[in-house]
Amino acid sequence: MIDIEFLSAEQVCDIQKATLSGAPPSNMGLIDGAVNRVVNEYIYNGTSDILQLAAWYLVAIAKAHAFPDANKRTAYQSALMFLDLNGVYISESDQLLDVTVRAAEGNTTIQEIIEIFHQNIDM
């Protein structure tokens, strides 16, 4: 397996707090579950593609609804932060914003998210 830097639940909470200052407390159990879903995808399914793991962060955090507000924004920022930590830089785009909303609704696929990440890699 390759060396990948994963986000912790605390880092995701920090991202949420930076996204929405004065945010009320969040559900740490749900955040841990979302973060661990990505790590489990890596460990148990052998997924080592950075873009695929970032797509899992986007879906897992958006669908966890662990925060009283800004779940989609936190999922979006967390996925981009994970990519940054692992040397992949994505330009922000309306496509990414749209797929984040659809991820929270369950109306997209991991593959579609990966394709949108590919289209927005910042060379």
LOLOVEX-421154 format. One record per residue: residue in three letters; x, y, z of N, C-alpha, C, O in turn; residue number from 1. Coordinates in nm, 3 decimals, decimal comma, m for minus. Layout:
<rs>
+------+---------+---------+---------+---------+---------+---------+---------+---------+---------+---------+---------+---------+-----+
| rest |     n_x |     n_y |     n_z |    ca_x |    ca_y |    ca_z |     c_x |     c_y |     c_z |     o_x |     o_y |     o_z |  nr |
+------+---------+---------+---------+---------+---------+---------+---------+---------+---------+---------+---------+---------+-----+
|  ALA |       X |       Y |       Z |       X |       Y |       Z |       X |       Y |       Z |       X |       Y |       Z | NUM |
...
+------+---------+---------+---------+---------+---------+---------+---------+---------+---------+---------+---------+---------+-----+
</rs>
This chain:
<rs>
+------+---------+---------+---------+---------+---------+---------+---------+---------+---------+---------+---------+---------+-----+
| rest |     n_x |     n_y |     n_z |    ca_x |    ca_y |    ca_z |     c_x |     c_y |     c_z |     o_x |     o_y |     o_z |  nr |
+------+---------+---------+---------+---------+---------+---------+---------+---------+---------+---------+---------+---------+-----+
|  MET |   0,083 |  m0,119 |   0,000 |   0,000 |   0,000 |   0,000 |   0,088 |   0,125 |   0,000 |   0,198 |   0,125 |   0,054 |   1 |
|  ILE |   0,036 |   0,229 |  m0,062 |   0,112 |   0,352 |  m0,069 |   0,086 |   0,438 |   0,055 |  m0,011 |   0,417 |   0,127 |   2 |
|  ASP |   0,174 |   0,532 |   0,078 |   0,163 |   0,620 |   0,194 |   0,066 |   0,733 |   0,163 |   0,094 |   0,820 |   0,081 |   3 |
|  ILE |  m0,048 |   0,732 |   0,229 |  m0,152 |   0,832 |   0,208 |  m0,179 |   0,901 |   0,340 |  m0,188 |   0,837 |   0,445 |   4 |
|  GLU |  m0,192 |   1,033 |   0,335 |  m0,226 |   1,109 |   0,454 |  m0,378 |   1,129 |   0,457 |  m0,435 |   1,197 |   0,371 |   5 |
|  PHE |  m0,443 |   1,069 |   0,556 |  m0,587 |   1,078 |   0,570 |  m0,625 |   1,192 |   0,664 |  m0,543 |   1,235 |   0,746 |   6 |
|  LEU |  m0,746 |   1,240 |   0,652 |  m0,799 |   1,342 |   0,744 |  m0,850 |   1,274 |   0,869 |  m0,905 |   1,164 |   0,864 |   7 |
|  SER |  m0,831 |   1,340 |   0,981 |  m0,889 |   1,291 |   1,107 |  m1,025 |   1,357 |   1,126 |  m1,058 |   1,455 |   1,059 |   8 |
|  ALA |  m1,103 |   1,303 |   1,218 |  m1,232 |   1,362 |   1,250 |  m1,212 |   1,505 |   1,303 |  m1,293 |   1,594 |   1,275 |   9 |
|  GLU |  m1,106 |   1,525 |   1,378 |  m1,078 |   1,659 |   1,432 |  m1,048 |   1,758 |   1,320 |  m1,091 |   1,873 |   1,325 |  10 |
|  GLN |  m0,973 |   1,714 |   1,219 |  m0,945 |   1,802 |   1,106 |  m1,072 |   1,838 |   1,031 |  m1,089 |   1,953 |   0,989 |  11 |
|  VAL |  m1,161 |   1,742 |   1,014 |  m1,288 |   1,770 |   0,947 |  m1,369 |   1,870 |   1,030 |  m1,432 |   1,960 |   0,973 |  12 |
|  CYS |  m1,368 |   1,857 |   1,161 |  m1,436 |   1,954 |   1,247 |  m1,374 |   2,092 |   1,233 |  m1,445 |   2,192 |   1,229 |  13 |
|  ASP |  m1,242 |   2,098 |   1,225 |  m1,173 |   2,226 |   1,205 |  m1,212 |   2,290 |   1,071 |  m1,231 |   2,411 |   1,063 |  14 |
|  ILE |  m1,224 |   2,207 |   0,968 |  m1,267 |   2,257 |   0,837 |  m1,408 |   2,314 |   0,848 |  m1,437 |   2,420 |   0,793 |  15 |
|  GLN |  m1,494 |   2,243 |   0,918 |  m1,632 |   2,290 |   0,934 |  m1,637 |   2,421 |   1,012 |  m1,712 |   2,512 |   0,976 |  16 |
|  LYS |  m1,556 |   2,431 |   1,117 |  m1,553 |   2,554 |   1,196 |  m1,500 |   2,671 |   1,115 |  m1,548 |   2,784 |   1,130 |  17 |
|  ALA |  m1,402 |   2,646 |   1,028 |  m1,350 |   2,752 |   0,941 |  m1,452 |   2,791 |   0,835 |  m1,457 |   2,906 |   0,791 |  18 |
|  THR |  m1,534 |   2,695 |   0,795 |  m1,637 |   2,720 |   0,695 |  m1,753 |   2,800 |   0,754 |  m1,811 |   2,886 |   0,688 |  19 |
|  LEU |  m1,786 |   2,769 |   0,878 |  m1,901 |   2,832 |   0,942 |  m1,861 |   2,871 |   1,084 |  m1,874 |   2,792 |   1,177 |  20 |
|  SER |  m1,813 |   2,994 |   1,098 |  m1,770 |   3,037 |   1,231 |  m1,888 |   3,039 |   1,326 |  m2,001 |   3,070 |   1,288 |  21 |
|  GLY |  m1,860 |   3,007 |   1,450 |  m1,964 |   3,004 |   1,551 |  m2,056 |   2,884 |   1,538 |  m2,169 |   2,885 |   1,587 |  22 |
|  ALA |  m2,007 |   2,780 |   1,471 |  m2,090 |   2,661 |   1,450 |  m2,119 |   2,591 |   1,582 |  m2,032 |   2,582 |   1,669 |  23 |
|  PRO |  m2,240 |   2,542 |   1,598 |  m2,273 |   2,467 |   1,720 |  m2,202 |   2,332 |   1,720 |  m2,147 |   2,292 |   1,617 |  24 |
|  PRO |  m2,203 |   2,261 |   1,831 |  m2,134 |   2,131 |   1,838 |  m2,186 |   2,034 |   1,732 |  m2,301 |   2,041 |   1,688 |  25 |
|  SER |  m2,097 |   1,944 |   1,694 |  m2,132 |   1,846 |   1,592 |  m2,136 |   1,707 |   1,652 |  m2,096 |   1,687 |   1,767 |  26 |
|  ASN |  m2,183 |   1,612 |   1,575 |  m2,195 |   1,473 |   1,620 |  m2,066 |   1,399 |   1,587 |  m2,047 |   1,353 |   1,474 |  27 |
|  MET |  m1,977 |   1,387 |   1,685 |  m1,846 |   1,324 |   1,661 |  m1,858 |   1,179 |   1,616 |  m1,774 |   1,132 |   1,540 |  28 |
|  GLY |  m1,960 |   1,108 |   1,661 |  m1,979 |   0,970 |   1,618 |  m2,002 |   0,961 |   1,468 |  m1,946 |   0,874 |   1,401 |  29 |
|  LEU |  m2,084 |   1,051 |   1,416 |  m2,110 |   1,052 |   1,272 |  m1,988 |   1,096 |   1,193 |  m1,962 |   1,044 |   1,084 |  30 |
|  ILE |  m1,913 |   1,191 |   1,247 |  m1,792 |   1,237 |   1,179 |  m1,688 |   1,124 |   1,177 |  m1,627 |   1,098 |   1,073 |  31 |
|  ASP |  m1,668 |   1,059 |   1,291 |  m1,576 |   0,945 |   1,296 |  m1,617 |   0,838 |   1,194 |  m1,533 |   0,783 |   1,124 |  32 |
|  GLY |  m1,746 |   0,810 |   1,187 |  m1,796 |   0,711 |   1,092 |  m1,765 |   0,748 |   0,948 |  m1,724 |   0,663 |   0,869 |  33 |
|  ALA |  m1,785 |   0,875 |   0,914 |  m1,757 |   0,921 |   0,777 |  m1,609 |   0,910 |   0,744 |  m1,572 |   0,862 |   0,637 |  34 |
|  VAL |  m1,525 |   0,955 |   0,836 |  m1,381 |   0,951 |   0,814 |  m1,332 |   0,806 |   0,807 |  m1,250 |   0,772 |   0,721 |  35 |
|  ASN |  m1,382 |   0,723 |   0,896 |  m1,341 |   0,583 |   0,896 |  m1,390 |   0,507 |   0,774 |  m1,328 |   0,409 |   0,733 |  36 |
|  ARG |  m1,499 |   0,551 |   0,716 |  m1,548 |   0,487 |   0,593 |  m1,442 |   0,498 |   0,483 |  m1,422 |   0,403 |   0,407 |  37 |
|  VAL |  m1,375 |   0,612 |   0,475 |  m1,271 |   0,632 |   0,374 |  m1,149 |   0,546 |   0,406 |  m1,094 |   0,480 |   0,317 |  38 |
|  VAL |  m1,108 |   0,546 |   0,530 |  m0,992 |   0,464 |   0,571 |  m1,022 |   0,316 |   0,547 |  m0,935 |   0,242 |   0,500 |  39 |
|  ASN |  m1,144 |   0,273 |   0,577 |  m1,182 |   0,133 |   0,553 |  m1,181 |   0,101 |   0,404 |  m1,144 |  m0,010 |   0,365 |  40 |
|  GLU |  m1,221 |   0,195 |   0,322 |  m1,217 |   0,175 |   0,176 |  m1,072 |   0,147 |   0,133 |  m1,048 |   0,064 |   0,045 |  41 |
|  TYR |  m0,980 |   0,217 |   0,192 |  m0,837 |   0,199 |   0,163 |  m0,786 |   0,065 |   0,216 |  m0,722 |  m0,011 |   0,144 |  42 |
|  ILE |  m0,814 |   0,037 |   0,343 |  m0,757 |  m0,082 |   0,408 |  m0,823 |  m0,211 |   0,358 |  m0,754 |  m0,305 |   0,319 |  43 |
|  TYR |  m0,955 |  m0,215 |   0,360 |  m1,025 |  m0,340 |   0,334 |  m1,057 |  m0,365 |   0,186 |  m1,068 |  m0,480 |   0,144 |  44 |
|  ASN |  m1,073 |  m0,258 |   0,109 |  m1,102 |  m0,276 |  m0,033 |  m0,981 |  m0,249 |  m0,121 |  m0,985 |  m0,269 |  m0,242 |  45 |
|  GLY |  m0,872 |  m0,204 |  m0,059 |  m0,749 |  m0,181 |  m0,135 |  m0,752 |  m0,060 |  m0,226 |  m0,670 |  m0,049 |  m0,317 |  46 |
|  THR |  m0,845 |   0,030 |  m0,203 |  m0,855 |   0,150 |  m0,286 |  m0,741 |   0,245 |  m0,250 |  m0,734 |   0,294 |  m0,138 |  47 |
|  SER |  m0,653 |   0,269 |  m0,347 |  m0,541 |   0,360 |  m0,321 |  m0,539 |   0,478 |  m0,418 |  m0,448 |   0,561 |  m0,412 |  48 |
|  ASP |  m0,636 |   0,486 |  m0,506 |  m0,646 |   0,599 |  m0,598 |  m0,689 |   0,722 |  m0,518 |  m0,796 |   0,723 |  m0,457 |  49 |
|  ILE |  m0,606 |   0,823 |  m0,519 |  m0,631 |   0,944 |  m0,440 |  m0,763 |   1,010 |  m0,477 |  m0,837 |   1,053 |  m0,389 |  50 |
|  LEU |  m0,793 |   1,017 |  m0,606 |  m0,918 |   1,081 |  m0,647 |  m1,039 |   1,000 |  m0,601 |  m1,141 |   1,058 |  m0,564 |  51 |
|  GLN |  m1,028 |   0,870 |  m0,603 |  m1,138 |   0,786 |  m0,557 |  m1,159 |   0,803 |  m0,406 |  m1,272 |   0,810 |  m0,360 |  52 |
|  LEU |  m1,051 |   0,808 |  m0,331 |  m1,063 |   0,828 |  m0,186 |  m1,121 |   0,966 |  m0,156 |  m1,201 |   0,980 |  m0,063 |  53 |
|  ALA |  m1,081 |   1,067 |  m0,232 |  m1,138 |   1,202 |  m0,214 |  m1,288 |   1,200 |  m0,243 |  m1,365 |   1,268 |  m0,175 |  54 |
|  ALA |  m1,328 |   1,124 |  m0,344 |  m1,470 |   1,111 |  m0,376 |  m1,544 |   1,047 |  m0,260 |  m1,657 |   1,086 |  m0,229 |  55 |
|  TRP |  m1,482 |   0,949 |  m0,196 |  m1,544 |   0,886 |  m0,079 |  m1,558 |   0,987 |   0,036 |  m1,660 |   0,987 |   0,105 |  56 |
|  TYR |  m1,457 |   1,073 |   0,056 |  m1,470 |   1,178 |   0,158 |  m1,590 |   1,266 |   0,126 |  m1,671 |   1,297 |   0,214 |  57 |
|  LEU |  m1,601 |   1,307 |   0,001 |  m1,711 |   1,396 |  m0,038 |  m1,846 |   1,332 |  m0,007 |  m1,933 |   1,397 |   0,052 |  58 |
|  VAL |  m1,864 |   1,207 |  m0,046 |  m1,991 |   1,139 |  m0,024 |  m2,014 |   1,111 |   0,125 |  m2,122 |   1,138 |   0,177 |  59 |
|  ALA |  m1,914 |   1,057 |   0,192 |  m1,931 |   1,016 |   0,332 |  m1,964 |   1,134 |   0,422 |  m2,053 |   1,125 |   0,507 |  60 |
|  ILE |  m1,894 |   1,243 |   0,405 |  m1,918 |   1,359 |   0,492 |  m2,049 |   1,428 |   0,455 |  m2,124 |   1,468 |   0,544 |  61 |
|  ALA |  m2,076 |   1,441 |   0,327 |  m2,200 |   1,507 |   0,285 |  m2,323 |   1,429 |   0,332 |  m2,422 |   1,490 |   0,372 |  62 |
|  LYS |  m2,317 |   1,297 |   0,326 |  m2,433 |   1,216 |   0,363 |  m2,443 |   1,189 |   0,513 |  m2,549 |   1,149 |   0,560 |  63 |
|  ALA |  m2,335 |   1,210 |   0,587 |  m2,337 |   1,183 |   0,731 |  m2,428 |   1,280 |   0,807 |  m2,485 |   1,245 |   0,911 |  64 |
|  HIS |  m2,441 |   1,402 |   0,756 |  m2,520 |   1,506 |   0,824 |  m2,480 |   1,516 |   0,972 |  m2,564 |   1,518 |   1,061 |  65 |
|  ALA |  m2,349 |   1,522 |   0,994 |  m2,293 |   1,526 |   1,129 |  m2,293 |   1,666 |   1,189 |  m2,272 |   1,684 |   1,309 |  66 |
|  PHE |  m2,315 |   1,766 |   1,104 |  m2,310 |   1,904 |   1,150 |  m2,449 |   1,966 |   1,141 |  m2,528 |   1,929 |   1,053 |  67 |
|  PRO |  m2,481 |   2,059 |   1,230 |  m2,611 |   2,124 |   1,223 |  m2,630 |   2,204 |   1,094 |  m2,742 |   2,226 |   1,049 |  68 |
|  ASP |  m2,518 |   2,248 |   1,034 |  m2,522 |   2,325 |   0,910 |  m2,388 |   2,310 |   0,839 |  m2,288 |   2,272 |   0,901 |  69 |
|  ALA |  m2,385 |   2,338 |   0,712 |  m2,264 |   2,340 |   0,629 |  m2,205 |   2,201 |   0,603 |  m2,084 |   2,188 |   0,586 |  70 |
|  ASN |  m2,289 |   2,099 |   0,600 |  m2,241 |   1,964 |   0,571 |  m2,181 |   1,953 |   0,432 |  m2,074 |   1,895 |   0,415 |  71 |
|  LYS |  m2,249 |   2,007 |   0,332 |  m2,199 |   1,999 |   0,195 |  m2,071 |   2,081 |   0,178 |  m1,976 |   2,036 |   0,116 |  72 |
|  ARG |  m2,070 |   2,200 |   0,234 |  m1,949 |   2,283 |   0,224 |  m1,832 |   2,215 |   0,294 |  m1,719 |   2,221 |   0,245 |  73 |
|  THR |  m1,857 |   2,152 |   0,406 |  m1,751 |   2,082 |   0,479 |  m1,703 |   1,961 |   0,399 |  m1,583 |   1,935 |   0,393 |  74 |
|  ALA |  m1,794 |   1,889 |   0,337 |  m1,756 |   1,774 |   0,254 |  m1,669 |   1,819 |   0,137 |  m1,566 |   1,758 |   0,108 |  75 |
|  TYR |  m1,710 |   1,924 |   0,073 |  m1,638 |   1,981 |  m0,041 |  m1,496 |   2,023 |   0,000 |  m1,398 |   1,986 |  m0,064 |  76 |
|  GLN |  m1,488 |   2,101 |   0,107 |  m1,358 |   2,149 |   0,154 |  m1,270 |   2,035 |   0,206 |  m1,149 |   2,038 |   0,188 |  77 |
|  SER |  m1,329 |   1,936 |   0,268 |  m1,254 |   1,821 |   0,320 |  m1,193 |   1,740 |   0,205 |  m1,077 |   1,700 |   0,212 |  78 |
|  ALA |  m1,272 |   1,717 |   0,102 |  m1,220 |   1,643 |  m0,014 |  m1,103 |   1,717 |  m0,077 |  m1,001 |   1,656 |  m0,111 |  79 |
|  LEU |  m1,117 |   1,849 |  m0,093 |  m1,008 |   1,928 |  m0,152 |  m0,886 |   1,931 |  m0,060 |  m0,773 |   1,926 |  m0,108 |  80 |
|  MET |  m0,907 |   1,940 |   0,070 |  m0,797 |   1,939 |   0,166 |  m0,723 |   1,805 |   0,161 |  m0,600 |   1,801 |   0,162 |  81 |
|  PHE |  m0,797 |   1,694 |   0,157 |  m0,737 |   1,562 |   0,146 |  m0,650 |   1,554 |   0,021 |  m0,538 |   1,504 |   0,026 |  82 |
|  LEU |  m0,701 |   1,603 |  m0,090 |  m0,622 |   1,601 |  m0,213 |  m0,497 |   1,687 |  m0,198 |  m0,388 |   1,644 |  m0,236 |  83 |
|  ASP |  m0,511 |   1,807 |  m0,143 |  m0,395 |   1,894 |  m0,121 |  m0,289 |   1,826 |  m0,036 |  m0,170 |   1,830 |  m0,068 |  84 |
|  LEU |  m0,332 |   1,761 |   0,073 |  m0,238 |   1,693 |   0,162 |  m0,160 |   1,583 |   0,090 |  m0,050 |   1,546 |   0,131 |  85 |
|  ASN |  m0,219 |   1,531 |  m0,017 |  m0,157 |   1,422 |  m0,090 |  m0,103 |   1,465 |  m0,227 |  m0,081 |   1,383 |  m0,315 |  86 |
|  GLY |  m0,082 |   1,597 |  m0,243 |  m0,014 |   1,649 |  m0,360 |  m0,096 |   1,660 |  m0,486 |  m0,040 |   1,670 |  m0,596 |  87 |
|  VAL |  m0,227 |   1,660 |  m0,474 |  m0,314 |   1,676 |  m0,590 |  m0,394 |   1,805 |  m0,569 |  m0,459 |   1,823 |  m0,466 |  88 |
|  TYR |  m0,388 |   1,892 |  m0,668 |  m0,453 |   2,022 |  m0,654 |  m0,566 |   2,033 |  m0,754 |  m0,549 |   2,010 |  m0,874 |  89 |
|  ILE |  m0,682 |   2,070 |  m0,703 |  m0,804 |   2,079 |  m0,782 |  m0,849 |   2,224 |  m0,785 |  m0,853 |   2,291 |  m0,682 |  90 |
|  SER |  m0,884 |   2,272 |  m0,904 |  m0,942 |   2,405 |  m0,916 |  m1,089 |   2,397 |  m0,878 |  m1,159 |   2,303 |  m0,917 |  91 |
|  GLU |  m1,134 |   2,494 |  m0,803 |  m1,275 |   2,497 |  m0,766 |  m1,357 |   2,525 |  m0,891 |  m1,316 |   2,602 |  m0,978 |  92 |
|  SER |  m1,474 |   2,463 |  m0,898 |  m1,558 |   2,480 |  m1,016 |  m1,705 |   2,461 |  m0,980 |  m1,738 |   2,404 |  m0,876 |  93 |
|  ASP |  m1,791 |   2,510 |  m1,068 |  m1,935 |   2,490 |  m1,049 |  m1,970 |   2,342 |  m1,058 |  m2,063 |   2,297 |  m0,991 |  94 |
|  GLN |  m1,896 |   2,266 |  m1,140 |  m1,920 |   2,122 |  m1,150 |  m1,900 |   2,055 |  m1,015 |  m1,979 |   1,970 |  m0,975 |  95 |
|  LEU |  m1,795 |   2,094 |  m0,945 |  m1,767 |   2,035 |  m0,813 |  m1,875 |   2,073 |  m0,712 |  m1,917 |   1,990 |  m0,631 |  96 |
|  LEU |  m1,919 |   2,196 |  m0,719 |  m2,026 |   2,239 |  m0,628 |  m2,154 |   2,161 |  m0,656 |  m2,222 |   2,116 |  m0,564 |  97 |
|  ASP |  m2,187 |   2,144 |  m0,783 |  m2,308 |   2,071 |  m0,822 |  m2,301 |   1,925 |  m0,778 |  m2,398 |   1,871 |  m0,725 |  98 |
|  VAL |  m2,186 |   1,860 |  m0,801 |  m2,176 |   1,719 |  m0,766 |  m2,176 |   1,700 |  m0,614 |  m2,216 |   1,595 |  m0,565 |  99 |
|  THR |  m2,132 |   1,800 |  m0,539 |  m2,137 |   1,793 |  m0,393 |  m2,282 |   1,791 |  m0,346 |  m2,318 |   1,712 |  m0,258 | 100 |
|  VAL |  m2,364 |   1,876 |  m0,403 |  m2,507 |   1,877 |  m0,368 |  m2,569 |   1,743 |  m0,403 |  m2,645 |   1,686 |  m0,324 | 101 |
|  ARG |  m2,537 |   1,692 |  m0,521 |  m2,595 |   1,564 |  m0,562 |  m2,542 |   1,449 |  m0,476 |  m2,613 |   1,351 |  m0,455 | 102 |
|  ALA |  m2,419 |   1,460 |  m0,427 |  m2,364 |   1,356 |  m0,338 |  m2,444 |   1,351 |  m0,209 |  m2,476 |   1,243 |  m0,159 | 103 |
|  ALA |  m2,477 |   1,467 |  m0,155 |  m2,555 |   1,472 |  m0,031 |  m2,694 |   1,414 |  m0,050 |  m2,753 |   1,357 |   0,042 | 104 |
|  GLU |  m2,747 |   1,429 |  m0,171 |  m2,880 |   1,378 |  m0,202 |  m2,879 |   1,231 |  m0,244 |  m2,984 |   1,168 |  m0,255 | 105 |
|  GLY |  m2,759 |   1,177 |  m0,266 |  m2,748 |   1,039 |  m0,315 |  m2,773 |   1,026 |  m0,463 |  m2,811 |   0,919 |  m0,511 | 106 |
|  ASN |  m2,753 |   1,136 |  m0,538 |  m2,783 |   1,138 |  m0,681 |  m2,660 |   1,146 |  m0,770 |  m2,663 |   1,209 |  m0,876 | 107 |
|  THR |  m2,552 |   1,083 |  m0,728 |  m2,432 |   1,077 |  m0,811 |  m2,360 |   0,947 |  m0,777 |  m2,400 |   0,872 |  m0,689 | 108 |
|  THR |  m2,253 |   0,923 |  m0,849 |  m2,172 |   0,804 |  m0,824 |  m2,029 |   0,845 |  m0,792 |  m1,987 |   0,956 |  m0,824 | 109 |
|  ILE |  m1,957 |   0,754 |  m0,730 |  m1,815 |   0,778 |  m0,703 |  m1,742 |   0,804 |  m0,835 |  m1,657 |   0,893 |  m0,843 | 110 |
|  GLN |  m1,775 |   0,726 |  m0,938 |  m1,708 |   0,742 |  m1,067 |  m1,731 |   0,880 |  m1,127 |  m1,639 |   0,939 |  m1,183 | 111 |
|  GLU |  m1,853 |   0,933 |  m1,116 |  m1,880 |   1,066 |  m1,169 |  m1,799 |   1,171 |  m1,094 |  m1,745 |   1,264 |  m1,155 | 112 |
|  ILE |  m1,789 |   1,157 |  m0,964 |  m1,711 |   1,252 |  m0,884 |  m1,564 |   1,245 |  m0,926 |  m1,499 |   1,349 |  m0,942 | 113 |
|  ILE |  m1,512 |   1,125 |  m0,944 |  m1,372 |   1,108 |  m0,988 |  m1,350 |   1,178 |  m1,122 |  m1,251 |   1,248 |  m1,140 | 114 |
|  GLU |  m1,442 |   1,161 |  m1,216 |  m1,430 |   1,224 |  m1,347 |  m1,427 |   1,376 |  m1,335 |  m1,350 |   1,443 |  m1,404 | 115 |
|  ILE |  m1,510 |   1,430 |  m1,247 |  m1,511 |   1,576 |  m1,228 |  m1,381 |   1,622 |  m1,164 |  m1,327 |   1,726 |  m1,201 | 116 |
|  PHE |  m1,330 |   1,545 |  m1,068 |  m1,197 |   1,578 |  m1,012 |  m1,093 |   1,579 |  m1,123 |  m1,013 |   1,673 |  m1,132 | 117 |
|  HIS |  m1,092 |   1,476 |  m1,207 |  m0,996 |   1,469 |  m1,319 |  m1,004 |   1,593 |  m1,408 |  m0,901 |   1,647 |  m1,448 | 118 |
|  GLN |  m1,124 |   1,636 |  m1,438 |  m1,145 |   1,752 |  m1,525 |  m1,095 |   1,882 |  m1,463 |  m1,069 |   1,980 |  m1,534 | 119 |
|  ASN |  m1,081 |   1,882 |  m1,331 |  m1,044 |   2,006 |  m1,261 |  m0,908 |   2,001 |  m1,194 |  m0,877 |   2,086 |  m1,110 | 120 |
|  ILE |  m0,825 |   1,902 |  m1,230 |  m0,690 |   1,897 |  m1,175 |  m0,614 |   2,020 |  m1,221 |  m0,614 |   2,055 |  m1,339 | 121 |
|  ASP |  m0,550 |   2,085 |  m1,128 |  m0,472 |   2,206 |  m1,153 |  m0,329 |   2,166 |  m1,180 |  m0,256 |   2,125 |  m1,090 | 122 |
|  MET |  m0,289 |   2,177 |  m1,304 |  m0,153 |   2,134 |  m1,342 |  m0,051 |   2,236 |  m1,301 |   0,068 |   2,217 |  m1,325 | 123 |
+------+---------+---------+---------+---------+---------+---------+---------+---------+---------+---------+---------+---------+-----+
</rs>
